[in-house]
Amino acid sequence: MNEKHADQEFSQDHRLHILQEAQLECTIITVNGIHIKGTVQSFDKYVVLIRTHSGNQSMVYKHAISTIK
């Protein structure tokens, strides 16, 4: 893994950690345009687990995420 890729991964994980710890509501937009609104429950190197208002959980692969607002 090159240094630039490692820095980007750290930055992503840092931001996800803040969202998770504060239980801040966010919207994940996938590369095919699907919007998933909720709170980050957990994440790892490959996926983000988000809980929606209805209580459902969605597991989204990081490579499928376009934007997190």
CYANA upper distance limits for C-alpha pairs under 8 A (distance plus 0.5 A):
  1 MET  CA      5 HIS  CA      6.98
  1 MET  CA      6 ALA  CA      7.13
  2 ASN  CA      6 ALA  CA      6.84
  3 GLU  CA      7 ASP  CA      6.70
  4 LYS  CA      8 GLN  CA      6.78
  5 HIS  CA      9 GLU  CA      6.68
  6 ALA  CA     10 PHE  CA      6.67
  7 ASP  CA     11 SER  CA      6.68
  8 GLN  CA     12 GLN  CA      6.71
  9 GLU  CA     13 ASP  CA      6.63
 10 PHE  CA     14 HIS  CA      6.44
 11 SER  CA     15 ARG  CA      6.75
 12 GLN  CA     16 LEU  CA      6.68
 13 ASP  CA     17 HIS  CA      6.44
 14 HIS  CA     18 ILE  CA      6.90
 15 ARG  CA     19 LEU  CA      6.89
 16 LEU  CA     20 GLN  CA      6.55
 16 LEU  CA     40 VAL  CA      7.80
 16 LEU  CA     43 PHE  CA      8.11
 17 HIS  CA     21 GLU  CA      6.50
 18 ILE  CA     22 ALA  CA      6.56
 19 LEU  CA     23 GLN  CA      6.15
 19 LEU  CA     24 LEU  CA      5.68
 19 LEU  CA     25 GLU  CA      8.07
 19 LEU  CA     26 CYS  CA      8.28
 19 LEU  CA     39 THR  CA      7.85
 19 LEU  CA     40 VAL  CA      6.80
 20 GLN  CA     24 LEU  CA      7.43
 20 GLN  CA     39 THR  CA      7.44
 20 GLN  CA     40 VAL  CA      5.42
 20 GLN  CA     41 GLN  CA      6.45
 20 GLN  CA     42 SER  CA      7.28
 23 GLN  CA     39 THR  CA      6.25
 23 GLN  CA     40 VAL  CA      7.28
 23 GLN  CA     41 GLN  CA      8.47
 24 LEU  CA     39 THR  CA      6.51
 24 LEU  CA     40 VAL  CA      8.27
 25 GLU  CA     37 LYS  CA      7.60
 25 GLU  CA     38 GLY  CA      5.74
 25 GLU  CA     39 THR  CA      5.38
 25 GLU  CA     40 VAL  CA      8.32
 26 CYS  CA     37 LYS  CA      6.26
 26 CYS  CA     38 GLY  CA      6.13
 26 CYS  CA     39 THR  CA      6.59
 26 CYS  CA     40 VAL  CA      8.33
 26 CYS  CA     68 ILE  CA      7.22
 26 CYS  CA     69 LYS  CA      6.01
 27 THR  CA     35 HIS  CA      6.83
 27 THR  CA     36 ILE  CA      5.93
 27 THR  CA     37 LYS  CA      4.75
 27 THR  CA     38 GLY  CA      6.92
 27 THR  CA     68 ILE  CA      6.15
 27 THR  CA     69 LYS  CA      5.63
 28 ILE  CA     34 ILE  CA      8.50
 28 ILE  CA     35 HIS  CA      6.20
 28 ILE  CA     36 ILE  CA      5.59
 28 ILE  CA     37 LYS  CA      6.85
 28 ILE  CA     65 ILE  CA      7.35
 28 ILE  CA     66 SER  CA      8.20
 28 ILE  CA     67 THR  CA      6.44
 28 ILE  CA     68 ILE  CA      5.07
 28 ILE  CA     69 LYS  CA      7.03
 29 ILE  CA     33 GLY  CA      6.41
 29 ILE  CA     34 ILE  CA      6.05
 29 ILE  CA     35 HIS  CA      5.09
 29 ILE  CA     36 ILE  CA      6.93
 29 ILE  CA     65 ILE  CA      6.56
 29 ILE  CA     66 SER  CA      6.14
 29 ILE  CA     67 THR  CA      5.60
 29 ILE  CA     68 ILE  CA      6.72
 30 THR  CA     34 ILE  CA      5.77
 30 THR  CA     35 HIS  CA      7.17
 30 THR  CA     64 ALA  CA      5.99
 30 THR  CA     65 ILE  CA      4.84
 30 THR  CA     66 SER  CA      5.49
 30 THR  CA     67 THR  CA      7.37
 31 VAL  CA     64 ALA  CA      6.04
 31 VAL  CA     65 ILE  CA      6.18
 31 VAL  CA     66 SER  CA      5.36
 36 ILE  CA     52 THR  CA      7.91
 37 LYS  CA     52 THR  CA      6.45
 37 LYS  CA     53 HIS  CA      8.16
 38 GLY  CA     50 ILE  CA      6.52
 38 GLY  CA     51 ARG  CA      5.79
 38 GLY  CA     52 THR  CA      4.74
 38 GLY  CA     53 HIS  CA      6.60
 39 THR  CA     50 ILE  CA      5.89
 39 THR  CA     51 ARG  CA      5.86
 39 THR  CA     52 THR  CA      7.17
 40 VAL  CA     48 VAL  CA      7.57
 40 VAL  CA     49 LEU  CA      6.48
 40 VAL  CA     50 ILE  CA      4.96
 40 VAL  CA     51 ARG  CA      6.98
 41 GLN  CA     48 VAL  CA      8.31
 41 GLN  CA     49 LEU  CA      6.00
 41 GLN  CA     50 ILE  CA      5.91
 41 GLN  CA     51 ARG  CA      6.93
 42 SER  CA     48 VAL  CA      6.61
 42 SER  CA     49 LEU  CA      5.73
 42 SER  CA     50 ILE  CA      7.77
 43 PHE  CA     47 VAL  CA      6.09
 43 PHE  CA     48 VAL  CA      4.80
 43 PHE  CA     49 LEU  CA      6.39
 44 ASP  CA     48 VAL  CA      7.22
 46 TYR  CA     61 TYR  CA      6.29
 46 TYR  CA     62 LYS  CA      6.04
 46 TYR  CA     63 HIS  CA      8.10
 47 VAL  CA     59 MET  CA      6.93
 47 VAL  CA     60 VAL  CA      5.97
 47 VAL  CA     61 TYR  CA      4.77
 47 VAL  CA     62 LYS  CA      5.66
 48 VAL  CA     59 MET  CA      6.18
 48 VAL  CA     60 VAL  CA      5.77
 48 VAL  CA     61 TYR  CA      6.88
 48 VAL  CA     62 LYS  CA      7.08
 49 LEU  CA     57 GLN  CA      7.13
 49 LEU  CA     58 SER  CA      6.18
 49 LEU  CA     59 MET  CA      4.97
 49 LEU  CA     60 VAL  CA      6.92
 50 ILE  CA     57 GLN  CA      6.05
 50 ILE  CA     58 SER  CA      5.82
 50 ILE  CA     59 MET  CA      6.96
 50 ILE  CA     60 VAL  CA      8.38
 51 ARG  CA     55 GLY  CA      6.41
 51 ARG  CA     56 ASN  CA      6.12
 51 ARG  CA     57 GLN  CA      4.89
 51 ARG  CA     58 SER  CA      6.94
 52 THR  CA     56 ASN  CA      5.92
 52 THR  CA     57 GLN  CA      6.77
 52 THR  CA     58 SER  CA      8.25
 60 VAL  CA     64 ALA  CA      7.43
 60 VAL  CA     65 ILE  CA      7.88
 61 TYR  CA     65 ILE  CA      7.47
